[in-house]
Amino acid sequence: MVDQISKEKIERWFPFIVLVSIFIFLYIFFSKIHPIVIFDQDDWDYISNYRKPFPLWGAWNPTRVLPEILMPLAGYFAAYIVTPLVGDYVLAVTITSALIVAFGISSYYLIFKVFLTETWNINCIQIILVSLFFILAHFGLFRSLNENNAYMFWANDLTCYYFYLIPSLINAGLVLYLMKTKNFFACFQTMSNLKKGTIGLMFYLALFSNLFSSGILGVYCIVKLVISRNTSNWQEVKFYRIIFGLWIFVLLFEANGKDAAKVGGAYSYLHLPLGDTFSAFLGLARTMDWSYVGLLVICLVGSIWVYKCVKLHDEVENTYKTIMSEISFCLILMFIFLLLLCAKVTPSYAGRGDVTFGFFFYVLLLIFNAGSYLLRRTSNANILLPFVLLVFVVIGTNPCSPFKESNYSPYECMAVSRNFISQARESEGKGQHIFVLKVPKGSADLNWPHPPSYFGNILARTLSAHGLVKHKIKINVQVDPEMNKIFYK
């Protein structure tokens, strides 16, 4: 009796403790170990640049509703809630962004855990271990270099965390939610109006976020429509048609944006640089760690072998066949979609982990469903769990193979951004409403990440909006190579 009560307590509290531990680790990772820092022009621009929460025809980013409302909300929270507590605006932005990213990844872990529970019905410890392996794989999949290793939760700068990673996590989470629900429309009908509205909002924000990210949900809807073409459940089909139709609307709307016209104008649809795009993708794929790849291939091949050997025709076999087929088709379509989109936008994008998140999400989903099937079907698979845990932890935490940083060195970026604020406050203290801001020398063409043509107006707007200066100011930017010697080691 006592043992039974203890077991129930463990099963009730252990998953919660693991979830909280994951959140704390992720917060430390993105705020201390590899901090997310406000630094370049895009960061200073979008952190205070509000937009209306619906698509805007002909705008710079017509359909990027989610990132362009979440990022300025985070900016205002950092400026007026966190900054008074920590006394440092730059640090406050890092803390706020780390909390948001940690929450997003923790929620992603949680929905994957629920997906495993409802799909494969394996025991509590197995579910938690497989879910942990799933998250660790996002960190270790590309960790094969001596330095600057990519990982799936990496983004190019502060802006890209909001514009790429968070939308990808939401779209992937919705796909997992749909996969775990046998009949989503029937389930949706039984929900309270508040829950219906919340889920509807999540689908809206997921689709109107980022083309690279919304493709995760879009291709899943295509696969469901193809697989369900002969089904009698017309309401379910209607739901996927609506989501697919909205996604096509997003594609057309975004294609008529100013950013799309500027970036994609160099490549016509009939002469896309598919070769260069594929080469960029291969460059990323070649960095995959072969220890991970070997384990993942073993899981996939092993599950297929067990499936062929088992002659049962039960629910487990039907689930395996259905889910593996769906994910395989999604994987193929996602690759084609990303290849074409990157070729149209910028071929080098295909070599970025935050852009190709959707493809590798389906890769990992395919493999971890194969592993879960093995655990469900044969107890001998449990023998490998300790070894798999060892490999995943060692590769994922290897200090001799450091991860790539966003932008440059994060603490150098922090120092530069703090210096910009100090220059503005010092000039304001002298009664100057127009002053010259010195910035480090950047790229040869535009002086990126702080181009003189635009950065002054953007920085002035953000400093004023976030209460970092008392009055509106005008900033003229001057490139000063001496700042490179001071801040860049």
N, C-alpha and C positions, 0 to 999 in steps of 0.2 A: 504493500500500500504506500509506504513512504517512498520507495524507489519509483513507483508510478507517478507520485506527485512531483518528485524531483525531476523526472524525465519531462513531465508536462511543463514545468517551469523553465527548464533549459530550452525546450522547443519554442516556448513563447518569447523568452527574453534574448536568447542567443542571436537570432536574426536581427533584432533591433540593435544589439550591441555592435554587431558586424557593420550594419548600415551606418551607425553613428561614427564608428572608427574609420570607415571609408571616407565619409564626409570630412572628418578632421584631417586625415592624411592629405586629401585633395586640396583642402584649404591651405595647409602648410606648403604643399608642393607649389601651388600657383601664387602664393603670397611671399614665400621665403626662399624656397629652393630654386624655382624658375619663375620669378614674379612677373605678372602681367603689368606692363608699365605704359603710361601715357607718354608719347614721345613725338611721333611724326605728325605731319599736317592733317592727315585723315583722322587721327585720334583726337586732336584738338578741335577739329571741325564737327564730327558727328556726336561728340559727347555733350554738345549744347545745342545742336541743330534739330529742333522738333519738326515733325511733319504731321499731316492729317492721317488718321488711322484707316485709310482706304486707298486703293490704287489711284494714281494720278497720271492721266494720259499725257505723254510727252515730257514728263519730268526726267531728271537725271537718272534716278532709279525708280521707275513707276510702281513696281510691285514689292519693293523691299520694306514692307510695313513693319514686320516684327523687329528687325535690328534697328530701324531708324526711330522706333518709339522706345525700345528697351534701353538702348545705349544712353540717350539723353536722360531718361528716368534714373538710370544708375548714376549718371553724372551729377544730377541734382541731389540725389540721396547722399552721394559721397561729399558734395560741397557743403551741404547744410545740416547733415546729421552726423557723418563720420568725422569730417574735418575738425569740428569743435571738440571732438573727443580725443583725437590723436594729434591735433595741432599741425598737420602737414597735409596739404591738399593732394600732392602727388601720391603719398602713401595711402591716403583715403581712397583714391581711385583704385589703387592696387588691391586694397582690402575688399572693397565693394565688388570688384570684378572677380576676385578669387572666390568670394562667397557665392556669387551667381554661377560661375563655372562649376564649382564644387557641388552646388545644389543640382545643377543640370546633369552632371555625370552620375551623381548618387541616385537621382530619379531614374536615369537610364539603366543603372544597375538594378534598381528595384523592379522596374517593369520587365526586365529580362528574367529576373528571379520569379516573378509571378507567371510569366510566360512558361518557364520550365515547369513550375508546379502544376499548372493547369493542363499542360500539353503532355508531359511525360510521367507525371505522378511518381517520381523517384523520392527517396527519403530526404528529410530536412538537411542533413549534413552534406549529402551529395549535391543537393540544389545549391547550397551556399558555396561549396567548393567550385562547382562548375561556373557559377556566376562570378566568383572571384577570378577564376582563370580567364573568363571572358573579358573582364576589365583589364587584367594584367596583360592580355594579348594586345590590347590597344597601345600599351606602352612598349612592349618588346618586339612587336612584329618586324620593325625595321631596324632593330638595334644590332647592327653588324659592323659598324665603322668604329674607328678609334676615337672619333669626336664628331660633333654636329649630327647626331643621329635623329632622324625624324621619328615622330610617334603620332598616332591618330588623333590625340587630343592637343596637338600643337597647332598654333595659328601664327601667321606672319607678323601680326602686330595686335595691339589692343582692339582695333576696329574689326579685324578678321575673326577674333573670338566671338564677337557679337554678330558678325555678318555671315560667318561660315560654320563655326563649330556649334554654337547654340541652335541655329536652325536645323543642322544635321541631326543633333541629338533629339530634337522634338519630332522630326519626321521619322527617324528610326524608331523612336518610342511609340509613335502611332501605328507604325507597321507591326511592331510586336503586339500591340494592343489588339489590332485587327486579327492577327494570326491566332491569338489565344482564344478569341471569341468565335465560337462555331457559327453562330448566326447573329451577326452584329446588329442588323436592323431590328430583329425581334427583341434583342437585348436592349437596344436603344429605346424601343417603345415602352419598356417597363420602367425606365428611369424617371426620376423626378424632373420637373421642368428646369430646376437650377442645374442639375447634372447634365441635362441635355444641352443647355446653353453653354456650360463650361466646355463640354466636349466639342460642340460646334465652334466655339471660339478657338480651341486648340487646332482644329482642322483649318480654320481660316488663317491663323497666324503661321501655321506650317506651310501652307501653299503660298501665301504672300510673304515670303521671307527671302529666298535666294534660289535661283534656278538650279544650281548644283545640288542644293539640299532638297528642294521640293521634288526633284527627280526620284528620290528614294521612295516617296509615297506614290508618285505618278506611275512609275513602272510596276509597282505592286498592283495598282488598280488595273493596269493593262492585263497583267497576268491573270488576275481574278476574273476579269471579263472574258478572257479567252477560255479559261478552264470552266467557267460557269455558263458557257453559251447554250448548253442543252439542259440547264437546270430549270425546275418548275418554280423556284423561289424568285419570282420576278421582282419582289421588293428589294431583295438583297442586290440583285443585278442593277436595279435602278439607283441604289445608293452609290455603287461603284461608278456608274455612268455619270452621276452628278459630280463626284470628286474628280473623275478623269476630265470631264468637260471644264471644270474650274481650272484644272492644271493647264489645259490647252489655252484657255483664256489668259492665264498668267504668262505663258510662253509668247503669245501674240502681243500682249500688252507690253511686256518687257522688251520685245524686239523693236518696238517703236519709241523706246526711251532715248534720251540724248547720250547716255553712256554707251548703249549698244551701238548707236550710230557712229560714235567716235572710235570705239575700240574695235568693233567688228567690220568697219568700213574697208579695211585693207584686204579682206578675204571675201570673195564671192562664194555663194553656196555651191557653185559648180567647180570651184578650184580651191577647195579647202586644203590646208597643209597637213593632211592626215599622217604623212610619214614623219614629219617633225613632232607632231603630237604623240604619236605612238612611241617614238624614241624617248621623249620626255617621260612618258609613263614607264617605259622599260627601265629608265634610269632609277626611278623610285622602286620598282619591283626588284631590281637587282640588289637593293640594300636589305631585303628581307633576310632575317636570321634563319639559317638552315636548321637549327635545333627546333625552332618553332615550326618551320615548314614540315620537317620530318614527322613531328608529333601530330600535326594537323592532318597530314596525308595518311598516317597510320589509322587515325580515327575514321577518316572517310572510307578508306579501303576496307577496314575492319567491319564497319557498319554494313557496307554493301555485301561483304562476304556472309555475314550473319544473316542478313535479310534473304539472301539467296538460299542459304542452308535451312532456315526455319520454314517449315511447310504450313505453319499456322496461318489462318486467315481471320485474325482477330482485330480489335480496334487499334492495338499498338502497330501492327503491320500497315494498316490503312493510314494511320497518322504519319508513319515514316514515309510512305510512298507519296502522300499528298504534300506534306511540308517540304520534303526534299525536292520534289518536282517544282513546286512554286518558287522556292529559293533559287534553284538552278536557272529557271527562266528569268527571274529577276536579275540574277547576276549577269547573264548575257545581255539583257536589255540595258542594264545600268552601264555596262562597259561601252556599248554602242552609243548611248546617249551622252556620256561624259566625253567620249572621243570626239564626237561631232561638235559638242558645245565648246570644248576646249579649243578645237581647231578653228572654230568661228571667232572665239574671243581672243585667246592668246595661247599658242601651242605649249608654252612652258608651264602653263597652269596644270597640265596633266602630270607634272612631276611633284606637285604639292599634296601633302597628306590631307590638309584641311579641305581641299577641293575634291579629292577622290575618296573622301570618307565613305560615301555611299557604296562604292564598289567593294571596298574592303570590309564594310559592315556586312554585306551579303556573303562575302567569303567566310568571315568568322561565324556568321549565323549558320551557314551550311555545315561547317566543321563541328560546331558545338552542338548542333542538333544530332549530328552523326554520333558524337560522343555520348550524348544523353540517351540515345536509342540503345547504344551498347550497354550502358549502366542499367537501363530498364530491362533489357532482354537477357543479359548474362551477368551473374555475380562475379565471374572471373575478371571482369573489367575493373573491379574495385582494387585489384592488386596494383594497377598502374597509377592510381590516384596520388600516392605519396611521391612517386618519381616525377610525375607531371608537375606537382606542386613545387618540387625542388627546382626543376628546370625553369619554370615560369618565374619563380621568385628570384633566382640567381641572375637570370638574364635581365629581368625587369628592374633590378636594383644594383646592377654592376656599376660601381663608381669609376671604373677605368674606361668606361665607354659612355661619356657624357652625352646628354641630349642637346639638341639644337635649341638655341635661345630665340625668342621673338626679337625682331629688330637686331640691335647690337647687344653688347653687354648690358643687362638690365640695370645694374647699379650706376653705370655711366649714363644711361638714358635718364634715370631718375635725377642725377646731378644736373644734367643739361636742362631738364624741364623745371627743376627748382630754380635754376639760374634765370630762366625766362621770367618767372614770377617775381624773383628778386629785382631784376632790372626794371620791371614795370612798377613795382611798389616804390622803388628808390626814385624813379622819375616822377611819380605821382607825389611823393613826399616833397619834392622840390617845386611842386606847383606846375609841372609840365604836363599838358594834355596831349601833346604831340612829341614823340621821342623816337630815337633810333635804337632798334633792338639788334644786338649783335648775335649772330647764329654761327654755328660751325660750318665749315666748307663741306658740301655734300657731293652729289653726283655732278659730272661735268656739264650736263645739259640743263637741268632745271634746279640744281642744287638740292635735290631730294635728299633727306626728308623734310627740309625747311626751305621751300622755294620762295624767294623774295617777292615774287609777283602776287601771291595770294596769302601767304602765311601771316602777314601782319594783321590784316583785317580779321582773319579767322581767330587768331590768338586774342585780339582785342575784344571780340564778341564774347568769347568763352570766359575770359577773365572778368568781364563785367557781369555776365549772366550768373556766374557762380560766386559773386561777391568777393573776388580776390583783389579787386580794386574798387574804390569808393565811387569813382566817376567814370563816365565813358571816356575812352582814350583813343588816340589814333597812333598806330605803330607803323613805322617804316623799317624795313628789314635791311640789315647790312651784313654781308658775309665776311666773317673774320677768321682767317686760318689759325690765328693764335689760340682761338677757343679749342681747336682740335688738340693742340699741345697740352692744354689745361685739363680737358675732360676725357680725351681718348688716350688710353695707355697703349 
